[in-house]
Amino acid sequence: MVNYDHYTYKVTWSSEDEEFVGLCAEFPSLSFLDKNRNTALEGITDLVRDVVADMGANNETIPEPISEKNYSGKFVVRISPEHHRRLAIGAAEQKVSLNRYVSLKLAC
């Protein structure tokens, strides 16, 4: 069984609702609103716990927590040839590889 405490939670202010909203990255359709930040976090955590239990009881596939996934550090992205050229020029001007240049750009 997946440990619901290992999911990626955050709490942010919702100007529209005038309350804090608790969110879970692995369950983007779920949210929990409350006037209190801590209660919003507790609410989304409890909601995810209940959803995970329900999914398990129904033999549904439960999302793996992002924190428990392994990442290779590689991914492929497709861009236009013009954008590729601009990035290659930027890398050349900085005297670094294209890979290093893009990595540095993504880190900002």
MMTF fields as JSON, N, C-alpha, C and O atoms, coordinates in Angstrom:
{
  "mmtfVersion": "1.0.0",
  "mmtfProducer": "UNKNOWN",
  "numBonds": 431,
  "numAtoms": 432,
  "numGroups": 108,
  "numChains": 1,
  "numModels": 1,
  "chainsPerModel": [1],
  "groupsPerChain": [108],
  "chainIdList": ["A"],
  "bondAtomList": [4, 2, 8, 6, 12, 10, 16, 14, 20, 18, 24, 22, 28, 26, 32, 30, 36, 34, 40, 38, 44, 42, 48, 46, 52, 50, 56, 54, 60, 58, 64, 62, 68, 66, 72, 70, 76, 74, 80, 78, 84, 82, 88, 86, 92, 90, 96, 94, 100, 98, 104, 102, 108, 106, 112, 110, 116, 114, 120, 118, 124, 122, 128, 126, 132, 130, 136, 134, 140, 138, 144, 142, 148, 146, 152, 150, 156, 154, 160, 158, 164, 162, 168, 166, 172, 170, 176, 174, 180, 178, 184, 182, 188, 186, 192, 190, 196, 194, 200, 198, 204, 202, 208, 206, 212, 210, 216, 214, 220, 218, 224, 222, 228, 226, 232, 230, 236, 234, 240, 238, 244, 242, 248, 246, 252, 250, 256, 254, 260, 258, 264, 262, 268, 266, 272, 270, 276, 274, 280, 278, 284, 282, 288, 286, 292, 290, 296, 294, 300, 298, 304, 302, 308, 306, 312, 310, 316, 314, 320, 318, 324, 322, 328, 326, 332, 330, 336, 334, 340, 338, 344, 342, 348, 346, 352, 350, 356, 354, 360, 358, 364, 362, 368, 366, 372, 370, 376, 374, 380, 378, 384, 382, 388, 386, 392, 390, 396, 394, 400, 398, 404, 402, 408, 406, 412, 410, 416, 414, 420, 418, 424, 422, 428, 426],
  "bondOrderList": [1, 1, 1, 1, 1, 1, 1, 1, 1, 1, 1, 1, 1, 1, 1, 1, 1, 1, 1, 1, 1, 1, 1, 1, 1, 1, 1, 1, 1, 1, 1, 1, 1, 1, 1, 1, 1, 1, 1, 1, 1, 1, 1, 1, 1, 1, 1, 1, 1, 1, 1, 1, 1, 1, 1, 1, 1, 1, 1, 1, 1, 1, 1, 1, 1, 1, 1, 1, 1, 1, 1, 1, 1, 1, 1, 1, 1, 1, 1, 1, 1, 1, 1, 1, 1, 1, 1, 1, 1, 1, 1, 1, 1, 1, 1, 1, 1, 1, 1, 1, 1, 1, 1, 1, 1, 1, 1],
  "groupList": [{"groupName": "MET", "atomNameList": ["N", "CA", "C", "O"], "elementList": ["N", "C", "C", "O"], "formalChargeList": [0, 0, 0, 0], "bondAtomList": [1, 0, 2, 1, 3, 2], "bondOrderList": [1, 1, 2], "singleLetterCode": "M", "chemCompType": "L-PEPTIDE LINKING"}, {"groupName": "VAL", "atomNameList": ["N", "CA", "C", "O"], "elementList": ["N", "C", "C", "O"], "formalChargeList": [0, 0, 0, 0], "bondAtomList": [1, 0, 2, 1, 3, 2], "bondOrderList": [1, 1, 2], "singleLetterCode": "V", "chemCompType": "L-PEPTIDE LINKING"}, {"groupName": "ASN", "atomNameList": ["N", "CA", "C", "O"], "elementList": ["N", "C", "C", "O"], "formalChargeList": [0, 0, 0, 0], "bondAtomList": [1, 0, 2, 1, 3, 2], "bondOrderList": [1, 1, 2], "singleLetterCode": "N", "chemCompType": "L-PEPTIDE LINKING"}, {"groupName": "TYR", "atomNameList": ["N", "CA", "C", "O"], "elementList": ["N", "C", "C", "O"], "formalChargeList": [0, 0, 0, 0], "bondAtomList": [1, 0, 2, 1, 3, 2], "bondOrderList": [1, 1, 2], "singleLetterCode": "Y", "chemCompType": "L-PEPTIDE LINKING"}, {"groupName": "ASP", "atomNameList": ["N", "CA", "C", "O"], "elementList": ["N", "C", "C", "O"], "formalChargeList": [0, 0, 0, 0], "bondAtomList": [1, 0, 2, 1, 3, 2], "bondOrderList": [1, 1, 2], "singleLetterCode": "D", "chemCompType": "L-PEPTIDE LINKING"}, {"groupName": "HIS", "atomNameList": ["N", "CA", "C", "O"], "elementList": ["N", "C", "C", "O"], "formalChargeList": [0, 0, 0, 0], "bondAtomList": [1, 0, 2, 1, 3, 2], "bondOrderList": [1, 1, 2], "singleLetterCode": "H", "chemCompType": "L-PEPTIDE LINKING"}, {"groupName": "THR", "atomNameList": ["N", "CA", "C", "O"], "elementList": ["N", "C", "C", "O"], "formalChargeList": [0, 0, 0, 0], "bondAtomList": [1, 0, 2, 1, 3, 2], "bondOrderList": [1, 1, 2], "singleLetterCode": "T", "chemCompType": "L-PEPTIDE LINKING"}, {"groupName": "LYS", "atomNameList": ["N", "CA", "C", "O"], "elementList": ["N", "C", "C", "O"], "formalChargeList": [0, 0, 0, 0], "bondAtomList": [1, 0, 2, 1, 3, 2], "bondOrderList": [1, 1, 2], "singleLetterCode": "K", "chemCompType": "L-PEPTIDE LINKING"}, {"groupName": "TRP", "atomNameList": ["N", "CA", "C", "O"], "elementList": ["N", "C", "C", "O"], "formalChargeList": [0, 0, 0, 0], "bondAtomList": [1, 0, 2, 1, 3, 2], "bondOrderList": [1, 1, 2], "singleLetterCode": "W", "chemCompType": "L-PEPTIDE LINKING"}, {"groupName": "SER", "atomNameList": ["N", "CA", "C", "O"], "elementList": ["N", "C", "C", "O"], "formalChargeList": [0, 0, 0, 0], "bondAtomList": [1, 0, 2, 1, 3, 2], "bondOrderList": [1, 1, 2], "singleLetterCode": "S", "chemCompType": "L-PEPTIDE LINKING"}, {"groupName": "GLU", "atomNameList": ["N", "CA", "C", "O"], "elementList": ["N", "C", "C", "O"], "formalChargeList": [0, 0, 0, 0], "bondAtomList": [1, 0, 2, 1, 3, 2], "bondOrderList": [1, 1, 2], "singleLetterCode": "E", "chemCompType": "L-PEPTIDE LINKING"}, {"groupName": "PHE", "atomNameList": ["N", "CA", "C", "O"], "elementList": ["N", "C", "C", "O"], "formalChargeList": [0, 0, 0, 0], "bondAtomList": [1, 0, 2, 1, 3, 2], "bondOrderList": [1, 1, 2], "singleLetterCode": "F", "chemCompType": "L-PEPTIDE LINKING"}, {"groupName": "GLY", "atomNameList": ["N", "CA", "C", "O"], "elementList": ["N", "C", "C", "O"], "formalChargeList": [0, 0, 0, 0], "bondAtomList": [1, 0, 2, 1, 3, 2], "bondOrderList": [1, 1, 2], "singleLetterCode": "G", "chemCompType": "PEPTIDE LINKING"}, {"groupName": "LEU", "atomNameList": ["N", "CA", "C", "O"], "elementList": ["N", "C", "C", "O"], "formalChargeList": [0, 0, 0, 0], "bondAtomList": [1, 0, 2, 1, 3, 2], "bondOrderList": [1, 1, 2], "singleLetterCode": "L", "chemCompType": "L-PEPTIDE LINKING"}, {"groupName": "CYS", "atomNameList": ["N", "CA", "C", "O"], "elementList": ["N", "C", "C", "O"], "formalChargeList": [0, 0, 0, 0], "bondAtomList": [1, 0, 2, 1, 3, 2], "bondOrderList": [1, 1, 2], "singleLetterCode": "C", "chemCompType": "L-PEPTIDE LINKING"}, {"groupName": "ALA", "atomNameList": ["N", "CA", "C", "O"], "elementList": ["N", "C", "C", "O"], "formalChargeList": [0, 0, 0, 0], "bondAtomList": [1, 0, 2, 1, 3, 2], "bondOrderList": [1, 1, 2], "singleLetterCode": "A", "chemCompType": "L-PEPTIDE LINKING"}, {"groupName": "PRO", "atomNameList": ["N", "CA", "C", "O"], "elementList": ["N", "C", "C", "O"], "formalChargeList": [0, 0, 0, 0], "bondAtomList": [1, 0, 2, 1, 3, 2], "bondOrderList": [1, 1, 2], "singleLetterCode": "P", "chemCompType": "L-PEPTIDE LINKING"}, {"groupName": "ARG", "atomNameList": ["N", "CA", "C", "O"], "elementList": ["N", "C", "C", "O"], "formalChargeList": [0, 0, 0, 0], "bondAtomList": [1, 0, 2, 1, 3, 2], "bondOrderList": [1, 1, 2], "singleLetterCode": "R", "chemCompType": "L-PEPTIDE LINKING"}, {"groupName": "ILE", "atomNameList": ["N", "CA", "C", "O"], "elementList": ["N", "C", "C", "O"], "formalChargeList": [0, 0, 0, 0], "bondAtomList": [1, 0, 2, 1, 3, 2], "bondOrderList": [1, 1, 2], "singleLetterCode": "I", "chemCompType": "L-PEPTIDE LINKING"}, {"groupName": "GLN", "atomNameList": ["N", "CA", "C", "O"], "elementList": ["N", "C", "C", "O"], "formalChargeList": [0, 0, 0, 0], "bondAtomList": [1, 0, 2, 1, 3, 2], "bondOrderList": [1, 1, 2], "singleLetterCode": "Q", "chemCompType": "L-PEPTIDE LINKING"}],
  "groupTypeList": [0, 1, 2, 3, 4, 5, 3, 6, 3, 7, 1, 6, 8, 9, 9, 10, 4, 10, 10, 11, 1, 12, 13, 14, 15, 10, 11, 16, 9, 13, 9, 11, 13, 4, 7, 2, 17, 2, 6, 15, 13, 10, 12, 18, 6, 4, 13, 1, 17, 4, 1, 1, 15, 4, 0, 12, 15, 2, 2, 10, 6, 18, 16, 10, 16, 18, 9, 10, 7, 2, 3, 9, 12, 7, 11, 1, 1, 17, 18, 9, 16, 10, 5, 5, 17, 17, 13, 15, 18, 12, 15, 15, 10, 19, 7, 1, 9, 13, 2, 17, 3, 1, 9, 13, 7, 13, 15, 14],
  "groupIdList": [1, 2, 3, 4, 5, 6, 7, 8, 9, 10, 11, 12, 13, 14, 15, 16, 17, 18, 19, 20, 21, 22, 23, 24, 25, 26, 27, 28, 29, 30, 31, 32, 33, 34, 35, 36, 37, 38, 39, 40, 41, 42, 43, 44, 45, 46, 47, 48, 49, 50, 51, 52, 53, 54, 55, 56, 57, 58, 59, 60, 61, 62, 63, 64, 65, 66, 67, 68, 69, 70, 71, 72, 73, 74, 75, 76, 77, 78, 79, 80, 81, 82, 83, 84, 85, 86, 87, 88, 89, 90, 91, 92, 93, 94, 95, 96, 97, 98, 99, 100, 101, 102, 103, 104, 105, 106, 107, 108],
  "secStructList": [7, 7, 7, 4, 4, 4, 1, 7, 3, 3, 3, 3, 3, 3, 6, 6, 6, 6, 3, 3, 3, 3, 3, 3, 6, 6, 7, 6, 6, 7, 3, 3, 3, 3, 1, 1, 2, 2, 2, 2, 2, 2, 2, 2, 2, 2, 2, 2, 2, 2, 2, 2, 2, 2, 2, 2, 2, 6, 6, 7, 7, 7, 7, 7, 7, 4, 4, 4, 7, 7, 7, 7, 1, 7, 7, 7, 7, 7, 7, 7, 2, 2, 2, 2, 2, 2, 2, 2, 2, 2, 2, 2, 2, 2, 6, 1, 7, 2, 2, 2, 2, 2, 2, 2, 2, 2, 2, 7],
  "xCoordList": [0.851, 0.0, 0.891, 1.923, 0.5, 1.227, 1.03, -0.068, 2.105, 2.021, 1.595, 2.358, 0.403, -0.146, 0.665, 0.587, 1.439, 2.274, 3.445, 4.065, 3.754, 4.897, 4.545, 5.42, 3.287, 2.89, 3.38, 3.827, 3.286, 3.765, 2.6, 1.724, 2.601, 1.523, 2.007, 3.186, 1.069, 1.363, 0.081, -1.026, 0.262, -0.859, -0.578, 0.52, -1.562, -1.428, -2.709, -3.757, -2.607, -3.771, -4.579, -4.013, -5.893, -6.801, -7.531, -8.398, -7.168, -7.843, -9.309, -10.173, -9.571, -10.946, -11.838, -12.968, -11.308, -12.096, -11.893, -12.646, -10.862, -10.486, -10.231, -10.607, -9.571, -9.184, -7.883, -7.472, -7.246, -6.099, -6.605, -7.648, -5.856, -6.224, -5.07, -3.927, -5.397, -4.436, -4.497, -5.578, -3.314, -3.219, -2.251, -1.398, -2.398, -1.504, -1.119, -1.986, 0.184, 0.657, 0.249, -0.065, 0.247, -0.078, -1.582, -1.994, -2.383, -3.843, -4.324, -4.942, -4.048, -4.346, -5.83, -6.163, -6.721, -8.152, -8.674, -9.831, -7.856, -8.293, -7.801, -6.715, -8.612, -8.207, -9.03, -10.067, -8.533, -9.251, -9.094, -7.977, -10.211, -10.218, -10.472, -11.273, -9.76, -10.013, -9.41, -8.447, -9.974, -9.449, -8.079, -7.301, -7.785, -6.537, -5.574, -5.951, -4.342, -3.336, -3.091, -3.065, -2.914, -2.629, -3.805, -3.616, -5.002, -6.198, -6.349, -6.805, -5.969, -6.018, -5.051, -5.387, -3.855, -2.885, -3.397, -3.312, -3.916, -4.471, -5.649, -5.81, -6.467, -7.635, -7.265, -7.845, -6.304, -5.919, -5.227, -5.404, -4.443, -3.772, -4.794, -4.67, -5.8, -6.854, -7.655, -8.012, -7.933, -8.682, -7.907, -8.477, -6.622, -5.792, -5.743, -5.833, -5.604, -5.608, -6.873, -6.81, -8.022, -9.294, -9.396, -9.894, -8.93, -8.974, -8.058, -8.432, -6.857, -5.918, -6.528, -6.431, -7.15, -7.798, -8.919, -9.052, -9.724, -10.828, -10.296, -10.825, -9.25, -8.665, -8.117, -8.284, -7.465, -6.944, -8.056, -7.923, -9.146, -10.28, -10.939, -11.542, -10.821, -11.415, -10.402, -10.679, -9.232, -8.159, -7.797, -7.465, -7.862, -7.457, -5.957, -5.381, -5.349, -3.936, -3.747, -4.328, -2.938, -2.689, -1.411, -0.386, -1.458, -0.259, 0.905, 0.726, 2.095, 3.303, 3.695, 3.646, 4.083, 4.54, 5.765, 6.676, 5.779, 6.911, 8.2, 9.247, 8.131, 9.32, 9.923, 11.082, 9.173, 9.66, 10.05, 10.517, 9.864, 10.235, 11.728, 12.336, 12.305, 13.7, 13.753, 12.984, 14.665, 14.817, 16.23, 17.203, 16.332, 17.629, 18.404, 19.624, 17.703, 18.356, 18.345, 18.94, 17.668, 17.569, 16.098, 15.242, 15.828, 14.513, 14.67, 15.602, 13.76, 13.815, 12.716, 11.581, 13.075, 12.087, 12.229, 13.341, 11.115, 11.135, 10.85, 9.918, 11.682, 11.525, 11.651, 12.07, 11.293, 11.399, 12.878, 13.727, 13.187, 14.574, 15.127, 16.314, 14.284, 14.728, 15.136, 16.153, 14.336, 14.652, 15.935, 16.772, 16.093, 17.299, 18.529, 19.553, 18.415, 19.515, 19.86, 21.036, 18.839, 19.095, 19.803, 20.706, 19.388, 20.036, 21.481, 22.375, 21.705, 23.067, 23.965, 25.125, 23.445, 24.206, 24.533, 25.661, 23.532, 23.762, 24.823, 25.66, 24.796, 25.8, 27.185, 28.158, 27.27, 28.561, 29.099, 30.291, 28.234, 28.665, 29.149, 30.036, 28.559, 28.961, 30.12, 30.658, 30.49, 31.581, 31.309, 32.187, 30.056, 29.657, 28.886, 28.462, 28.713, 27.94, 26.472, 26.006, 25.763, 24.333, 23.623, 22.743, 24.0, 23.391, 23.585, 22.638, 24.808, 25.105, 24.319, 23.768, 24.279, 23.575, 22.086, 21.531, 21.451, 20.017, 19.783, 18.82, 20.662, 20.54, 20.603, 19.821, 21.526, 21.633, 20.397, 19.938, 19.863, 18.651, 17.463, 16.659, 17.368, 16.249, 16.365, 15.355, 17.587, 17.799, 17.377, 17.197, 17.222, 16.859, 15.396, 14.933],
  "yCoordList": [-1.193, 0.0, 1.248, 1.279, 2.243, 3.5, 4.29, 4.327, 4.925, 5.775, 7.178, 7.879, 7.579, 8.869, 10.051, 11.147, 9.851, 10.926, 11.273, 12.323, 10.402, 10.618, 11.418, 11.692, 11.791, 12.589, 14.04, 14.455, 14.786, 16.161, 17.11, 17.292, 17.705, 18.604, 20.053, 20.334, 20.957, 22.373, 23.099, 22.646, 24.23, 25.086, 26.468, 27.002, 27.035, 28.376, 29.153, 28.572, 30.468, 31.316, 31.418, 31.599, 31.305, 31.485, 32.817, 32.949, 33.8, 35.1, 34.965, 35.643, 34.085, 33.875, 33.358, 33.815, 32.388, 31.78, 32.465, 32.233, 33.316, 33.978, 32.976, 33.183, 31.873, 30.831, 30.206, 30.406, 29.449, 28.664, 27.416, 26.864, 26.985, 25.779, 24.777, 25.083, 23.586, 22.502, 21.7, 21.358, 21.396, 20.685, 19.518, 19.484, 18.56, 17.412, 17.219, 17.012, 17.287, 17.213, 15.905, 15.903, 14.809, 13.512, 13.334, 12.444, 14.171, 14.141, 15.556, 16.212, 16.036, 17.424, 17.791, 18.976, 16.813, 17.129, 17.333, 17.718, 17.087, 17.229, 18.541, 19.017, 19.121, 20.308, 20.363, 19.711, 21.165, 21.336, 22.781, 23.28, 23.449, 24.86, 25.028, 24.31, 26.011, 26.358, 27.733, 28.145, 28.426, 29.746, 29.619, 30.573, 28.438, 28.198, 27.383, 26.34, 27.857, 27.185, 25.74, 24.826, 25.539, 24.19, 23.246, 22.068, 23.757, 22.938, 22.565, 21.467, 23.473, 23.169, 22.036, 21.145, 22.059, 20.979, 19.665, 18.621, 19.718, 18.512, 17.978, 16.767, 18.884, 18.479, 17.775, 16.739, 18.321, 17.677, 16.346, 15.385, 16.285, 15.03, 13.955, 12.814, 14.314, 13.353, 12.934, 11.764, 13.885, 13.582, 12.593, 11.623, 12.837, 11.932, 10.551, 9.535, 10.505, 9.219, 8.437, 7.24, 9.102, 8.439, 7.979, 6.886, 8.804, 8.455, 7.267, 6.359, 7.258, 6.14, 4.854, 3.803, 4.928, 3.75, 3.246, 2.041, 4.16, 3.794, 3.169, 2.162, 3.769, 3.211, 1.809, 0.911, 1.625, 0.304, -0.719, -1.854, -0.332, -1.228, -1.625, -2.693, -0.757, -1.024, -1.526, -1.556, -1.916, -2.437, -1.484, -1.922, -0.182, 0.817, 1.088, 0.856, 1.572, 1.91, 3.184, 4.22, 3.105, 4.248, 4.944, 4.287, 6.258, 6.971, 6.799, 6.828, 6.621, 6.527, 7.936, 8.866, 8.11, 9.429, 9.878, 9.088, 11.136, 11.677, 11.474, 11.205, 11.603, 11.468, 10.074, 9.901, 9.083, 7.707, 7.242, 6.116, 8.092, 7.739, 7.96, 8.817, 7.18, 7.357, 8.146, 7.888, 9.105, 9.936, 9.774, 9.763, 9.651, 9.442, 10.739, 10.719, 11.86, 13.134, 13.466, 14.457, 12.637, 12.863, 12.977, 12.265, 13.883, 13.929, 14.572, 15.34, 14.252, 14.76, 15.797, 15.601, 16.89, 17.931, 18.341, 18.507, 18.501, 18.922, 20.414, 20.919, 21.107, 22.544, 22.857, 22.009, 24.053, 24.44, 24.552, 24.818, 24.351, 24.519, 25.919, 26.067, 26.927, 28.295, 28.452, 29.073, 27.886, 27.947, 27.16, 27.603, 26.02, 25.203, 26.02, 26.013, 26.714, 27.555, 28.645, 28.877, 29.32, 30.388, 29.835, 30.471, 28.662, 28.048, 27.663, 27.851, 27.129, 26.759, 27.99, 27.928, 29.102, 30.345, 30.822, 31.224, 30.771, 31.172, 30.325, 30.844, 29.017, 28.111, 28.444, 28.477, 28.689, 29.027, 30.331, 30.439, 31.312, 32.59, 32.459, 33.192, 31.521, 31.291, 30.294, 30.069, 29.708, 28.719, 27.495, 26.997, 27.031, 25.808, 24.925, 25.38, 23.669, 22.769, 23.186, 23.868, 22.772, 23.059, 22.444, 23.072, 21.231, 20.556, 21.388, 21.596, 21.859, 22.66, 23.978, 24.407, 24.601, 25.877, 25.725, 26.522, 24.716, 24.493, 24.132, 24.594, 23.31, 22.942, 24.175, 24.305, 25.075, 26.308, 27.193, 27.815, 27.248, 28.035, 27.475, 28.23, 26.149, 25.528, 25.729, 25.758, 25.867, 26.022, 27.401, 27.594, 28.343, 29.724, 29.863, 30.947],
  "zCoordList": [0.0, 0.0, 0.0, 0.671, -0.733, -0.824, 0.462, 1.016, 0.934, 2.117, 1.681, 1.017, 2.046, 1.61, 2.152, 1.598, 3.219, 3.765, 2.85, 3.013, 1.89, 1.005, -0.247, -1.069, -0.401, -1.552, -1.409, -0.339, -2.49, -2.539, -2.269, -3.115, -1.088, -0.681, -0.669, -0.45, -0.909, -0.715, -0.337, -0.629, 0.316, 0.687, 0.127, 0.286, -0.521, -1.087, -0.809, -0.526, -0.893, -0.673, -1.954, -3.032, -1.848, -2.977, -2.797, -1.933, -3.623, -3.562, -3.934, -3.378, -4.874, -5.335, -4.213, -4.041, -3.441, -2.363, -1.022, -0.076, -0.946, 0.294, 1.412, 2.566, 1.023, 1.966, 1.473, 0.329, 2.358, 1.948, 1.232, 1.581, 0.236, -0.483, -0.381, -0.721, 0.091, 0.17, -1.119, -1.599, -1.682, -2.959, -2.842, -1.954, -3.755, -3.827, -5.291, -6.14, -5.587, -6.978, -7.653, -8.843, -6.926, -7.509, -7.747, -8.491, -7.124, -7.295, -7.638, -6.799, -8.858, -9.209, -9.189, -9.173, -9.19, -9.169, -7.754, -7.581, -6.744, -5.358, -4.764, -5.097, -3.879, -3.133, -1.849, -1.719, -0.904, 0.363, 0.803, 0.934, 1.029, 1.422, 2.903, 3.501, 3.496, 4.892, 5.183, 4.536, 6.145, 6.553, 7.214, 7.227, 7.763, 8.473, 7.602, 7.067, 7.461, 6.628, 7.083, 6.259, 8.375, 8.884, 8.677, 8.373, 8.84, 8.634, 7.163, 6.845, 6.262, 4.819, 4.493, 3.712, 5.08, 4.858, 5.437, 4.791, 6.626, 7.254, 6.441, 6.293, 5.919, 5.143, 3.85, 3.525, 3.103, 1.844, 2.125, 1.377, 3.197, 3.555, 3.895, 3.45, 4.679, 5.039, 3.808, 3.661, 2.931, 1.711, 0.839, 0.339, 0.66, -0.139, 0.523, -0.167, 1.831, 2.538, 2.228, 1.946, 2.277, 2.009, 0.549, 0.277, -0.383, -1.808, -2.081, -2.824, -1.49, -1.676, -1.124, -1.757, 0.041, 0.625, -0.272, -0.486, -0.796, -1.688, -2.98, -3.451, -3.547, -4.774, -4.518, -5.344, -3.372, -3.025, -2.866, -3.324, -2.224, -2.015, -3.331, -3.433, -4.341, -5.648, -6.675, -7.874, -6.191, -7.054, -8.194, -9.296, -7.924, -8.905, -8.748, -7.686, -9.804, -9.762, -8.958, -9.278, -7.921, -7.042, -7.518, -7.703, -7.718, -8.168, -7.197, -5.98, -7.758, -6.945, -6.502, -7.307, -5.241, -4.803, -5.61, -5.857, -6.011, -6.755, -5.977, -6.566, -4.659, -3.816, -3.85, -3.474, -4.287, -4.319, -5.719, -5.888, -6.716, -8.084, -8.291, -7.65, -9.189, -9.567, -10.871, -11.797, -10.934, -12.12, -12.671, -11.917, -13.978, -14.634, -14.812, -14.977, -14.779, -15.061, -16.544, -16.969, -17.33, -18.771, -19.162, -18.637, -20.091, -20.714, -22.087, -22.326, -22.966, -24.333, -24.498, -24.064, -25.128, -25.396, -26.857, -27.359, -27.522, -28.924, -28.991, -28.365, -29.77, -29.948, -31.436, -32.224, -31.804, -33.207, -33.603, -32.753, -34.887, -35.342, -35.044, -34.753, -35.116, -34.83, -33.367, -33.056, -32.484, -31.049, -30.77, -29.984, -31.397, -31.254, -31.676, -30.993, -32.798, -33.292, -32.279, -31.996, -31.727, -30.744, -29.505, -28.961, -29.071, -27.912, -28.233, -27.407, -29.421, -29.823, -29.883, -29.478, -30.378, -30.434, -29.017, -28.73, -28.139, -26.747, -26.075, -25.336, -26.327, -25.758, -26.293, -25.539, -27.586, -28.194, -27.613, -27.327, -27.44, -26.879, -25.439, -25.002, -24.709, -23.321, -23.209, -22.125, -24.339, -24.416, -23.537, -22.833, -23.608, -22.906, -23.885, -24.948, -23.514, -24.371, -24.374, -23.462, -25.398, -25.475, -24.27, -23.68, -23.907, -22.758, -21.487, -20.728, -21.261, -20.067, -20.099, -19.086, -21.259, -21.413, -21.084, -20.328, -21.645, -21.395, -19.929, -19.317, -19.373, -17.958, -17.071, -16.129, -17.366, -16.591, -16.764, -15.806, -17.979, -18.237, -17.442, -16.895, -17.387, -16.659, -15.151, -14.448, -14.655, -13.22, -12.718, -11.515, -13.614, -13.2, -12.929, -12.575]
}
